[in-house]
Amino acid sequence: MNEASFRDFNERMVEQVKDAAGEQAPFNIVCECSSVTCAARIVVTPAEYELLHEDPRQFIVALGHVDSEIEDSVSGDGRFEVVRKRGHAGVIAEETADQAGD
């Protein structure tokens, strides 16, 4: 649920940045890892953010923030890693993404 909360916050920021500065404007998102104490920030563009979240089980996390018990690292570019939730965590990720879209 922590990741879903951060995703919701970041999605609101993406829309504001797109409206104000466009698809390619870099901005900071909150790390979407499972740690409730994480305060890491990651620089992405709205276009990157939306592309990486086309799969509702995927989240953007700071380097080294992968929780191998609930997710797999699927990509990264040296600034961040993209993780994909599996099992129950994946189901929750899909359900919360669906709720956000309502």
Secondary structure, DSSP 8 states (H G I E B T S, - for coil): -HHHHHHHHHHHHHHHHHHHH-TT--EEEE--SS-TT---EEEE-HHHHHHHTSSTTEEEE-TT---TTTEEEEEE-SS-EEEEE-HHHHHHHHHHHHHHH-
